[in-house]
Amino acid sequence: MKLKENDSGKTGKASWPQIARALILGVAFTILTALSLTLEIGPGEQIALKEGDVSPYDIRAPREITYISEVLTEEARNRAEAAVEAIYDPPEIAVARRQLSKAQAILDFIDAVRQDPYASEEEKASWLEAIAEVSLPRKVITTFLTLEESRWQRVAEEVKAVLDRAMRTEIRENQLAEVKRRIPAMVSWQLEEDEAAAVVALVGELIRPNAFYNAKKTEEARRAAREKVKPVNRTIEKGEIIVRAGDVVGPLEMEALEVLGLKKSKRDWRKLAGPILLALTLNVAMGLYCSLAFPKLLTSLRFLYLLFALSTVFLIAAKLMIPGHVVLPYLYPLAALTALLTTAIDISVAMVVTVLMSILAGYMAGNFLELTVYYTMGGVFAALVLKRGEKINSYFWAGLALACVNFGVILAFRLPQGNYDIPGIITLAGAALINGVISTILALGGSFLLGSLFGFVTPLHLIELSRPTHPLLQQLLLKAPGTYHHSILVSNMAEQAAERIGANALLARVGAYYHDIGKSLRPYFFVENQMDGVNVHQRLDPKTSAQIIISHVKDGLELARKYHLPPQIQDFITQHQGTELVRYFYEEASKEGKTQVEEEDFRYPGPRPQTKETAIVMLADAAEAAVRAAHPSTPEEIDEIVRKIIKEKLESGELDESNLTLKDLSEIRKTFVAILQGVFHPRVAYPEQKEKANATSKGGTPAKEALPEAGSTREASTSSRFRIRGRRKRKSRPDHPPDR
């Protein structure tokens, strides 16, 4: 009999068909990813309008939508930019000093011309007209030349005073005319009209701008004003008229048509290269990482199907929830996918898938960085808090951590914007909290569904299977109580050992509960259940006895399938004996020599343990039986028995496919010895017990049955399962024939 191997336990090198299967699913998901990034979801009927066209009919929105309007946002930014006035540097003192010096030089020149006794009036006037950078009317020149000396000195001082006063104020280039108009008001009222006019004319020629336009600061201020403008959300109700008949289609209307998927446009395949390349790169990276970090993905069909199905479902959900929405993307429960993959497959796979989906979701939203960080950080923290999900309350703590991290990410991106939108932040905070609740519900519900849909065993499912009220455990307790209590002790040993080496302790414990359930169909063939001391093997030939013993694996597998135990638990039933030889009955048959003895008839069908957990249960099962049979009196004896069991399994090749290391075996041995010492430690005999034992000894009955002479510790240990108190007439057998 050869039982069919379950691919869930395979950890060896993947075959070419398995690699091809993984590649097909990977290519399929890459195509789905590319489609989700490039295809727009919209109604079948599309409108062939372009900006500037006149709409021939009313166009209504087929559905309600809220989106960030680039047109309205750009208009608001342009208004904010236009509201920023030009920035000028403070008045430059050097300009005023330069102009005052120039005024003094001109006044000195005029004074020199006035004092020239040899020049005619016409020559003097022509000299003043030739003064550089100054254009004085002839009337003003005549006034300067004809003034009495005292009046001239008064006018000269007034020119300098008015120019100094004017140049002390900020004068921009576009304000020069306005400043010149204000000069007459600055002139002293004590001057005559012609004198005041001369002062105004000369000062007006000397006024220059002293505050200059700062293009850099102005641009920075306008850029800051644009950046302060938040994206403008536009909500279009279902049935709302987007474009009325006869109206010209403008930018805002075209944007609405595009967002609603109503615009008919030619597809630019060059623009699709980016999304397709992103999808290909991310999926190749994910495939390579998962195949290296978790090789079971290539060899396990269930793992591949689960990963493909969950990723596809959440990819479709992202496509429906994220593009074209403002608040809905913050409700996207990607952390639920992280939790499901963490509990069903492995946290390393969950992490890389979370990062992949976060990047895709951020790309769909256009708000790449914020949502990518939002999904990634939430998923990572939820997985770290959830761990293996072995307790229901761990899901609630993970949901709370998710909500807090999501809110923190929102604040981290919103607070630096300066112009706080308090209602918007409160809305997104509520979305973050609801996201935590939704993700928790989906993770809990999905954990129960995974087992029935994909044959997976999740921590919550294992907790259910570990309840003593399970029908199979109740059947084992009532029909085979000895086997039941043996399984309980083996489960404790396996759980502690698995915990110590970093294996799945919960899986090892529950697998140990069910590894011997096949014995409940014929419990009286196994010594731990022979309470009346009658051994039915006395009436059977060795081959039949061996077949009955071996059949408890087949019987257990049938019971497991009948009660829908997950494949991972079935592995413990088929693998806990590996391919061992039922040596006692094999040697008995060989001694009889009536027919040729085939070793295969006395060997368990296997397979050998394929995982650390099943190998631990094999070792715990053998160690517990050996110690129970040997009745050791010291811890050293227990340690020696456990060492021999592990050595025998290692040398026979039973552990070759389990991925256990020598360090793991050392830790397992230490754990087993510590537990078995607590169970089988020697007890102090009370006085009445000593007297009874001495009396029995004097009467000729041995106080302790002798163990059979066996070729190995394992044979001695397993003999306790069939304690035969009688003797067959045709041939005697040891008191304790092995069950394995």
Buried (B, 14 or more C-beta within 10 A) or exposed (E): EEBEBBBBBBBEEBEEEBBEBBEEBBEEBBBBBBBBBBEBEBEEEBBEBEEEBEBEEEBBBBEEBBBBBBBBBBBBBEEBBEEBEEBBEEBBEEBBEBBBEBBBEBBEEBBEBBEEEEBEEEEBBEBBEEBEEBEBEEEBBBBBBEBEEEBBEBBBEBBBBBBBEBBEEEBBEEBBEEBBEEBBEBBBEEBEEBBBBBBBBBBBBBBBBBBBBBEEEBEEBBEEBBEEBBBBBBEBEEEEEBBEEEBEBEBBBBBBBBBBBBBEEEEEEEEBEEBBEBBBEBBEEBBEBBBEEBBBBBBBBBBBBBBBBBBBEBBEBBBEBBBBBBBBBBBBBBBBBBBBBBBBBBBBBBBBBBBBBBBBBBBBBEBEEBBBBBBBBBBBBBBBBBBBBBBEEBBBBBBBBBBBBBBBBBBEBBEEEEEEEEEBBEBBBBBBBBBBBBBBBBBBEBBEEBBEEBBBBBBBBBBBBBEEEBEBBBBBBEBBBBBBEBBBBBBBBBBBBBBBBEBBBBBBBBBBBBBBBBBBBBBBBBBBBBEEEEBBBBEBBBBEBBBBBBBBBBBBBBBBEEBEBBBBBBBBBBBBBBBBBBBBBBBBBEEBEEEEBEEEBBBBBBBBBBBBBBBBBBBBBBBBBBBBBBEBEEBEBBBBBBBBBBBBBBEBEBBBBBBBEEEBBEBBBBBBBBBBBEEBEEEEEEEEEEEEEEEEEEEEEEEEEEBBEBEBBBBBBBBBBBBBEEEEEEEEBBBBBBBB
